[in-house]
Amino acid sequence: MKMIAKHVVKPLLSAATLLCVATAANARADWVNELSPYIGADAQMRQMSWPQDGGGNLYQKNNVQGTVFGGIGINRYVGVEAGYSVTPFQESTRNILPGTIVFGNPASTTPLNTALMTFQSKWQVKDWHIDILGYLPVSEEHHFDLVGGVGFAKTTIFQTTNLISNAAIASPASLFNRTFTAKKGMLRLTAGVQHMVSECYGVRVLVNWVNTSKFNYLTSQENIAGTTTGQWVLTRIKDSWAYGIGAFVKF
């Protein structure tokens, strides 16, 4: 799946975006009076992963996501859309072997520690976004359009990790507790297809790519489990994808 996303899906998404936006740029100027506002909602699966030693061995990478949106079609070929997306908290509990790298540091440096350590983690993503969308008709008779877009997302990521069990550490005060929250603006690409069921109601299937790897290399001073001195903890996040289906109504 990772190789498909990197070598097939992402290039197709970029090509569809450029094609639809280019089509929109060539739209006749006298169609600008065909304004059509709309609102709707998408149900999505968001995929966001981390390198193995940067949270990938603690966090689950898939989470459901809901998006509400509103926009305005400027003409048959171009529109502007804004929306808000949020995932519920995705929780996971993982058993980690001593010496395993967690956030750039060994999970334990205690000599001869062979006890499993249990980490409890959760993450959530929220973002506001605005997109310029292009529409390329592929079947006027059946009201199908290719959709492509480029936009901006203001994304907030929340992560928390707690070491809830470690038989090799006598003092509960030395257990690892970490909370990380960050907010950044980033690039967002969209591609998909939409179908007008009637003059007012439509459905769509979209793929969104968001440049969440911009969160890479943010660090914080923390106390690593099994040590008594603070060390730098590395946060690395990969680009994220959202695959979903939605419905909307035009006014």
Contacts in CASP RR format, 6 or more apart in sequence:
PFRMAT RR
TARGET T0000
AUTHOR 0000-0000-0000
METHOD contacts of the structure
MODEL  1
MKMIAKHVVKPLLSAATLLCVATAANARADWVNELSPYIGADAQMRQMSW
PQDGGGNLYQKNNVQGTVFGGIGINRYVGVEAGYSVTPFQESTRNILPGT
IVFGNPASTTPLNTALMTFQSKWQVKDWHIDILGYLPVSEEHHFDLVGGV
GFAKTTIFQTTNLISNAAIASPASLFNRTFTAKKGMLRLTAGVQHMVSEC
YGVRVLVNWVNTSKFNYLTSQENIAGTTTGQWVLTRIKDSWAYGIGAFVK
F
5 241 0 8 1.000
9 207 0 8 1.000
9 241 0 8 1.000
10 209 0 8 1.000
12 191 0 8 1.000
13 189 0 8 1.000
13 190 0 8 1.000
13 191 0 8 1.000
13 207 0 8 1.000
13 209 0 8 1.000
14 189 0 8 1.000
16 146 0 8 1.000
16 147 0 8 1.000
16 148 0 8 1.000
16 191 0 8 1.000
16 192 0 8 1.000
17 148 0 8 1.000
17 149 0 8 1.000
17 150 0 8 1.000
17 189 0 8 1.000
17 190 0 8 1.000
17 191 0 8 1.000
19 136 0 8 1.000
19 146 0 8 1.000
19 148 0 8 1.000
20 133 0 8 1.000
20 134 0 8 1.000
20 135 0 8 1.000
20 136 0 8 1.000
20 146 0 8 1.000
20 147 0 8 1.000
20 148 0 8 1.000
20 149 0 8 1.000
20 191 0 8 1.000
21 78 0 8 1.000
21 132 0 8 1.000
21 134 0 8 1.000
21 148 0 8 1.000
21 149 0 8 1.000
21 150 0 8 1.000
23 77 0 8 1.000
23 134 0 8 1.000
23 135 0 8 1.000
23 136 0 8 1.000
24 77 0 8 1.000
24 78 0 8 1.000
24 79 0 8 1.000
24 132 0 8 1.000
24 133 0 8 1.000
24 134 0 8 1.000
24 135 0 8 1.000
25 78 0 8 1.000
26 77 0 8 1.000
27 75 0 8 1.000
27 76 0 8 1.000
27 77 0 8 1.000
27 78 0 8 1.000
28 75 0 8 1.000
31 75 0 8 1.000
31 76 0 8 1.000
31 77 0 8 1.000
32 74 0 8 1.000
32 75 0 8 1.000
34 73 0 8 1.000
34 74 0 8 1.000
34 75 0 8 1.000
34 76 0 8 1.000
35 72 0 8 1.000
35 73 0 8 1.000
35 74 0 8 1.000
36 72 0 8 1.000
36 73 0 8 1.000
36 250 0 8 1.000
36 251 0 8 1.000
37 70 0 8 1.000
37 71 0 8 1.000
37 72 0 8 1.000
37 73 0 8 1.000
37 250 0 8 1.000
37 251 0 8 1.000
38 70 0 8 1.000
38 71 0 8 1.000
38 72 0 8 1.000
38 73 0 8 1.000
38 248 0 8 1.000
38 249 0 8 1.000
38 250 0 8 1.000
38 251 0 8 1.000
39 68 0 8 1.000
39 69 0 8 1.000
39 70 0 8 1.000
39 71 0 8 1.000
39 248 0 8 1.000
39 249 0 8 1.000
40 68 0 8 1.000
40 69 0 8 1.000
40 70 0 8 1.000
40 246 0 8 1.000
40 247 0 8 1.000
40 248 0 8 1.000
40 249 0 8 1.000
41 66 0 8 1.000
41 67 0 8 1.000
41 68 0 8 1.000
41 69 0 8 1.000
41 246 0 8 1.000
41 247 0 8 1.000
41 248 0 8 1.000
42 66 0 8 1.000
42 67 0 8 1.000
42 69 0 8 1.000
42 204 0 8 1.000
42 206 0 8 1.000
42 244 0 8 1.000
42 245 0 8 1.000
42 246 0 8 1.000
43 64 0 8 1.000
43 65 0 8 1.000
43 66 0 8 1.000
43 244 0 8 1.000
43 245 0 8 1.000
43 246 0 8 1.000
44 64 0 8 1.000
44 65 0 8 1.000
44 66 0 8 1.000
44 67 0 8 1.000
44 85 0 8 1.000
44 208 0 8 1.000
44 242 0 8 1.000
44 243 0 8 1.000
44 244 0 8 1.000
44 245 0 8 1.000
45 62 0 8 1.000
45 63 0 8 1.000
45 64 0 8 1.000
45 65 0 8 1.000
45 242 0 8 1.000
45 243 0 8 1.000
45 244 0 8 1.000
46 62 0 8 1.000
46 63 0 8 1.000
46 64 0 8 1.000
46 65 0 8 1.000
46 85 0 8 1.000
46 87 0 8 1.000
46 125 0 8 1.000
46 240 0 8 1.000
46 241 0 8 1.000
46 242 0 8 1.000
47 61 0 8 1.000
47 62 0 8 1.000
47 240 0 8 1.000
47 241 0 8 1.000
47 242 0 8 1.000
47 243 0 8 1.000
48 61 0 8 1.000
48 63 0 8 1.000
48 123 0 8 1.000
48 125 0 8 1.000
48 212 0 8 1.000
48 237 0 8 1.000
48 238 0 8 1.000
48 240 0 8 1.000
48 241 0 8 1.000
49 56 0 8 1.000
49 59 0 8 1.000
49 61 0 8 1.000
49 238 0 8 1.000
49 240 0 8 1.000
50 56 0 8 1.000
50 59 0 8 1.000
50 61 0 8 1.000
50 236 0 8 1.000
50 237 0 8 1.000
50 238 0 8 1.000
51 236 0 8 1.000
51 238 0 8 1.000
52 101 0 8 1.000
53 101 0 8 1.000
53 102 0 8 1.000
53 103 0 8 1.000
53 104 0 8 1.000
54 101 0 8 1.000
54 102 0 8 1.000
54 103 0 8 1.000
54 104 0 8 1.000
54 234 0 8 1.000
54 235 0 8 1.000
54 236 0 8 1.000
55 102 0 8 1.000
55 103 0 8 1.000
55 121 0 8 1.000
55 236 0 8 1.000
57 94 0 8 1.000
57 96 0 8 1.000
57 100 0 8 1.000
57 102 0 8 1.000
58 92 0 8 1.000
58 94 0 8 1.000
58 96 0 8 1.000
58 102 0 8 1.000
58 119 0 8 1.000
58 121 0 8 1.000
58 161 0 8 1.000
59 90 0 8 1.000
59 92 0 8 1.000
59 121 0 8 1.000
59 123 0 8 1.000
59 159 0 8 1.000
60 90 0 8 1.000
60 92 0 8 1.000
62 90 0 8 1.000
63 87 0 8 1.000
63 88 0 8 1.000
63 90 0 8 1.000
63 123 0 8 1.000
63 124 0 8 1.000
63 125 0 8 1.000
64 87 0 8 1.000
64 88 0 8 1.000
65 85 0 8 1.000
65 86 0 8 1.000
65 87 0 8 1.000
65 125 0 8 1.000
65 242 0 8 1.000
66 85 0 8 1.000
66 86 0 8 1.000
66 87 0 8 1.000
67 83 0 8 1.000
67 84 0 8 1.000
67 85 0 8 1.000
67 242 0 8 1.000
68 83 0 8 1.000
68 84 0 8 1.000
69 81 0 8 1.000
69 82 0 8 1.000
69 83 0 8 1.000
69 84 0 8 1.000
69 248 0 8 1.000
70 81 0 8 1.000
70 82 0 8 1.000
70 83 0 8 1.000
70 248 0 8 1.000
71 79 0 8 1.000
71 80 0 8 1.000
71 81 0 8 1.000
71 82 0 8 1.000
72 79 0 8 1.000
72 80 0 8 1.000
72 81 0 8 1.000
73 79 0 8 1.000
73 80 0 8 1.000
74 80 0 8 1.000
76 135 0 8 1.000
76 137 0 8 1.000
77 134 0 8 1.000
77 135 0 8 1.000
77 136 0 8 1.000
78 132 0 8 1.000
78 133 0 8 1.000
78 134 0 8 1.000
78 135 0 8 1.000
79 132 0 8 1.000
79 133 0 8 1.000
79 134 0 8 1.000
79 135 0 8 1.000
80 130 0 8 1.000
80 131 0 8 1.000
80 132 0 8 1.000
80 133 0 8 1.000
81 130 0 8 1.000
81 131 0 8 1.000
81 133 0 8 1.000
82 128 0 8 1.000
82 129 0 8 1.000
82 130 0 8 1.000
82 131 0 8 1.000
83 128 0 8 1.000
83 129 0 8 1.000
83 130 0 8 1.000
84 126 0 8 1.000
84 127 0 8 1.000
84 128 0 8 1.000
84 129 0 8 1.000
85 125 0 8 1.000
85 126 0 8 1.000
85 127 0 8 1.000
85 129 0 8 1.000
85 242 0 8 1.000
86 124 0 8 1.000
86 125 0 8 1.000
86 126 0 8 1.000
87 124 0 8 1.000
87 125 0 8 1.000
87 126 0 8 1.000
88 124 0 8 1.000
89 122 0 8 1.000
89 123 0 8 1.000
89 124 0 8 1.000
90 122 0 8 1.000
90 123 0 8 1.000
90 124 0 8 1.000
91 120 0 8 1.000
91 121 0 8 1.000
91 122 0 8 1.000
92 120 0 8 1.000
92 121 0 8 1.000
92 122 0 8 1.000
93 118 0 8 1.000
93 119 0 8 1.000
93 120 0 8 1.000
93 121 0 8 1.000
93 164 0 8 1.000
94 118 0 8 1.000
94 119 0 8 1.000
94 121 0 8 1.000
95 116 0 8 1.000
95 117 0 8 1.000
95 118 0 8 1.000
95 119 0 8 1.000
96 102 0 8 1.000
96 107 0 8 1.000
96 116 0 8 1.000
96 117 0 8 1.000
96 118 0 8 1.000
96 119 0 8 1.000
97 107 0 8 1.000
97 116 0 8 1.000
97 117 0 8 1.000
98 106 0 8 1.000
98 107 0 8 1.000
98 108 0 8 1.000
98 110 0 8 1.000
98 113 0 8 1.000
98 114 0 8 1.000
98 115 0 8 1.000
98 117 0 8 1.000
98 168 0 8 1.000
99 106 0 8 1.000
99 107 0 8 1.000
99 108 0 8 1.000
99 109 0 8 1.000
100 106 0 8 1.000
100 107 0 8 1.000
101 107 0 8 1.000
102 119 0 8 1.000
102 176 0 8 1.000
102 224 0 8 1.000
102 225 0 8 1.000
103 161 0 8 1.000
103 178 0 8 1.000
103 222 0 8 1.000
103 233 0 8 1.000
103 234 0 8 1.000
103 235 0 8 1.000
104 233 0 8 1.000
104 234 0 8 1.000
105 224 0 8 1.000
105 231 0 8 1.000
105 232 0 8 1.000
105 233 0 8 1.000
106 224 0 8 1.000
107 117 0 8 1.000
107 224 0 8 1.000
107 225 0 8 1.000
108 117 0 8 1.000
108 166 0 8 1.000
108 168 0 8 1.000
108 169 0 8 1.000
108 225 0 8 1.000
108 226 0 8 1.000
109 224 0 8 1.000
109 226 0 8 1.000
109 227 0 8 1.000
110 168 0 8 1.000
110 169 0 8 1.000
110 226 0 8 1.000
113 168 0 8 1.000
114 168 0 8 1.000
115 166 0 8 1.000
115 167 0 8 1.000
115 168 0 8 1.000
116 165 0 8 1.000
117 163 0 8 1.000
117 165 0 8 1.000
117 166 0 8 1.000
117 168 0 8 1.000
117 225 0 8 1.000
118 163 0 8 1.000
118 164 0 8 1.000
118 165 0 8 1.000
118 166 0 8 1.000
119 161 0 8 1.000
119 162 0 8 1.000
119 163 0 8 1.000
119 164 0 8 1.000
119 176 0 8 1.000
120 161 0 8 1.000
120 162 0 8 1.000
120 164 0 8 1.000
121 159 0 8 1.000
121 160 0 8 1.000
121 161 0 8 1.000
121 162 0 8 1.000
122 159 0 8 1.000
122 160 0 8 1.000
123 157 0 8 1.000
123 158 0 8 1.000
123 159 0 8 1.000
123 160 0 8 1.000
124 157 0 8 1.000
124 158 0 8 1.000
125 155 0 8 1.000
125 156 0 8 1.000
125 157 0 8 1.000
125 158 0 8 1.000
125 212 0 8 1.000
125 240 0 8 1.000
126 155 0 8 1.000
126 156 0 8 1.000
127 153 0 8 1.000
127 154 0 8 1.000
127 155 0 8 1.000
127 156 0 8 1.000
127 210 0 8 1.000
128 153 0 8 1.000
128 154 0 8 1.000
129 151 0 8 1.000
129 152 0 8 1.000
129 153 0 8 1.000
129 154 0 8 1.000
129 188 0 8 1.000
130 151 0 8 1.000
130 152 0 8 1.000
131 149 0 8 1.000
131 150 0 8 1.000
131 151 0 8 1.000
131 188 0 8 1.000
131 190 0 8 1.000
132 149 0 8 1.000
132 150 0 8 1.000
132 151 0 8 1.000
133 147 0 8 1.000
133 148 0 8 1.000
133 149 0 8 1.000
133 190 0 8 1.000
134 147 0 8 1.000
134 148 0 8 1.000
134 149 0 8 1.000
135 145 0 8 1.000
135 146 0 8 1.000
135 147 0 8 1.000
135 148 0 8 1.000
135 194 0 8 1.000
136 145 0 8 1.000
136 146 0 8 1.000
136 147 0 8 1.000
136 148 0 8 1.000
137 144 0 8 1.000
137 145 0 8 1.000
138 144 0 8 1.000
138 145 0 8 1.000
138 146 0 8 1.000
138 193 0 8 1.000
142 195 0 8 1.000
143 195 0 8 1.000
143 196 0 8 1.000
143 197 0 8 1.000
144 193 0 8 1.000
144 194 0 8 1.000
144 195 0 8 1.000
145 193 0 8 1.000
145 194 0 8 1.000
145 195 0 8 1.000
146 191 0 8 1.000
146 192 0 8 1.000
146 193 0 8 1.000
147 190 0 8 1.000
147 191 0 8 1.000
147 192 0 8 1.000
147 193 0 8 1.000
147 194 0 8 1.000
147 204 0 8 1.000
147 206 0 8 1.000
148 189 0 8 1.000
148 190 0 8 1.000
148 191 0 8 1.000
148 192 0 8 1.000
149 189 0 8 1.000
149 190 0 8 1.000
149 191 0 8 1.000
150 187 0 8 1.000
150 188 0 8 1.000
150 189 0 8 1.000
150 190 0 8 1.000
151 187 0 8 1.000
151 188 0 8 1.000
151 189 0 8 1.000
151 190 0 8 1.000
152 185 0 8 1.000
152 186 0 8 1.000
152 187 0 8 1.000
152 188 0 8 1.000
153 185 0 8 1.000
153 186 0 8 1.000
153 187 0 8 1.000
153 188 0 8 1.000
153 210 0 8 1.000
154 183 0 8 1.000
154 184 0 8 1.000
154 185 0 8 1.000
155 183 0 8 1.000
155 184 0 8 1.000
155 185 0 8 1.000
155 186 0 8 1.000
155 210 0 8 1.000
155 212 0 8 1.000
156 181 0 8 1.000
156 182 0 8 1.000
156 183 0 8 1.000
157 180 0 8 1.000
157 181 0 8 1.000
157 182 0 8 1.000
157 183 0 8 1.000
157 212 0 8 1.000
157 215 0 8 1.000
157 237 0 8 1.000
158 179 0 8 1.000
158 180 0 8 1.000
158 181 0 8 1.000
159 178 0 8 1.000
159 179 0 8 1.000
159 180 0 8 1.000
159 181 0 8 1.000
159 235 0 8 1.000
160 178 0 8 1.000
160 179 0 8 1.000
160 180 0 8 1.000
161 176 0 8 1.000
161 177 0 8 1.000
161 178 0 8 1.000
161 179 0 8 1.000
162 175 0 8 1.000
162 176 0 8 1.000
162 177 0 8 1.000
162 178 0 8 1.000
163 175 0 8 1.000
163 176 0 8 1.000
163 177 0 8 1.000
163 225 0 8 1.000
164 175 0 8 1.000
166 175 0 8 1.000
166 225 0 8 1.000
166 226 0 8 1.000
168 226 0 8 1.000
169 175 0 8 1.000
169 225 0 8 1.000
169 226 0 8 1.000
174 223 0 8 1.000
174 225 0 8 1.000
174 226 0 8 1.000
174 227 0 8 1.000
174 228 0 8 1.000
175 225 0 8 1.000
176 222 0 8 1.000
176 223 0 8 1.000
176 224 0 8 1.000
176 225 0 8 1.000
176 226 0 8 1.000
178 220 0 8 1.000
178 222 0 8 1.000
178 233 0 8 1.000
180 218 0 8 1.000
180 220 0 8 1.000
180 235 0 8 1.000
182 215 0 8 1.000
182 218 0 8 1.000
182 235 0 8 1.000
184 214 0 8 1.000
184 215 0 8 1.000
185 214 0 8 1.000
186 210 0 8 1.000
186 211 0 8 1.000
186 212 0 8 1.000
186 214 0 8 1.000
187 210 0 8 1.000
187 211 0 8 1.000
188 208 0 8 1.000
188 209 0 8 1.000
188 210 0 8 1.000
188 211 0 8 1.000
189 208 0 8 1.000
189 209 0 8 1.000
190 206 0 8 1.000
190 207 0 8 1.000
190 208 0 8 1.000
190 209 0 8 1.000
191 206 0 8 1.000
191 207 0 8 1.000
192 204 0 8 1.000
192 205 0 8 1.000
192 206 0 8 1.000
192 207 0 8 1.000
193 204 0 8 1.000
193 205 0 8 1.000
194 202 0 8 1.000
194 203 0 8 1.000
194 204 0 8 1.000
194 205 0 8 1.000
195 202 0 8 1.000
195 203 0 8 1.000
195 204 0 8 1.000
196 202 0 8 1.000
197 203 0 8 1.000
199 250 0 8 1.000
200 249 0 8 1.000
200 250 0 8 1.000
200 251 0 8 1.000
201 247 0 8 1.000
201 248 0 8 1.000
201 249 0 8 1.000
201 250 0 8 1.000
202 247 0 8 1.000
202 248 0 8 1.000
202 249 0 8 1.000
202 250 0 8 1.000
203 245 0 8 1.000
203 246 0 8 1.000
203 247 0 8 1.000
203 248 0 8 1.000
204 245 0 8 1.000
204 246 0 8 1.000
204 247 0 8 1.000
204 248 0 8 1.000
205 244 0 8 1.000
205 245 0 8 1.000
205 246 0 8 1.000
206 242 0 8 1.000
206 243 0 8 1.000
206 244 0 8 1.000
206 245 0 8 1.000
206 246 0 8 1.000
207 241 0 8 1.000
207 242 0 8 1.000
207 243 0 8 1.000
207 244 0 8 1.000
208 241 0 8 1.000
208 242 0 8 1.000
209 239 0 8 1.000
209 240 0 8 1.000
209 241 0 8 1.000
210 239 0 8 1.000
210 240 0 8 1.000
210 241 0 8 1.000
210 242 0 8 1.000
211 239 0 8 1.000
212 237 0 8 1.000
212 238 0 8 1.000
212 239 0 8 1.000
212 240 0 8 1.000
213 237 0 8 1.000
213 238 0 8 1.000
213 239 0 8 1.000
215 235 0 8 1.000
215 236 0 8 1.000
215 237 0 8 1.000
216 235 0 8 1.000
216 236 0 8 1.000
216 237 0 8 1.000
217 234 0 8 1.000
217 235 0 8 1.000
217 236 0 8 1.000
218 235 0 8 1.000
219 232 0 8 1.000
219 233 0 8 1.000
219 234 0 8 1.000
219 235 0 8 1.000
220 232 0 8 1.000
220 233 0 8 1.000
220 235 0 8 1.000
221 230 0 8 1.000
221 231 0 8 1.000
221 232 0 8 1.000
221 233 0 8 1.000
222 230 0 8 1.000
222 231 0 8 1.000
222 233 0 8 1.000
223 229 0 8 1.000
223 230 0 8 1.000
223 231 0 8 1.000
224 230 0 8 1.000
224 231 0 8 1.000
224 233 0 8 1.000
END
